[in-house]
Amino acid sequence: MKMYILIKESVSIGLAAWLSGPFFKVICRVNDAEFERAKDAGDFVIVTESKLDDEEIALAFKPRAEWPRSFQFFQLYR
């Protein structure tokens, strides 16, 4: 089981969201269009940032064994 966390590429590295938990996490950097399309996968929590007027900055998806094919093409967050 793994968990995907998608962070908008426009977000400063100082504000990137890192969530703790017992699952293998894949942290990816996505553009605005990828961010919106990823919502179609369902079972996620939206992370907002008060310093950015509560802008949506990340999606944290519920851990699962299988993922939509598009997720394997997201750029890893480094």
N, C-alpha and C positions, 0 to 999 in steps of 0.2 A: 504494500500500500504506500502511496506517496501523495503528497499534498502539493498543489501548485499555488504559488503566490505571484501574481502579476502586478508589476509596478510601472506606472506611466513613465516613459522616458523623460518627460519634462520635469519630473520631480528631482530636486536636489538630493544628492547622496546622503546628506545629513538628515533628511526627512524620510528616508526609505524605511519601510515597515518590516520588522523581523519578528515573527510570532514564535513563541516556544511551544513545544509539544513533542510527543514521542514518535512522530512520523518523519520519514525521509521527505525533505522539502526541496522543491525545485523552484528557485527564485528566478523570474524572467522579467526582462525589460520590454515593454510593448508600447506601440504608438496608440494614439487615441482611437483609431478605427479598430485595431486588434482588441483593445480594451473593451470596446462596446460589443464586438462580435463574441468575445469570450463569455459574456453574460448569458448567451444562449445555452451554455453547458449546464447552467443551474447549480444549486447547492453551494452558494458562496456567501461570503460576508463582504460588504463594501467597507473599506477603510477610508476615512476622511481625515483632513488635517485642518485644525482650527486656524493655524497661522496662514493658511491659504484660503480663507473664507469658506471653510468646510468643503473644499473641493475634494472630489473622489480621487484618491491617489493610488489605491491598490485594491485588488480583489484577492481574497483568501478563500480558496476552494476546499470543500470538505474532502478529506482523504478518500481515495477510492483506488481500486485495482486497475481499472481501465479508463482511458482518457480519450477524448476526441482526437483524431489524427492531427488536427491543426495545432494542438498544444506542443507537439514535438518539434515544431518549426519556430517557436518563439526563441528570441535571443536570450541566452543566459545572462543574468545580472552579475556583473563582475566589478 
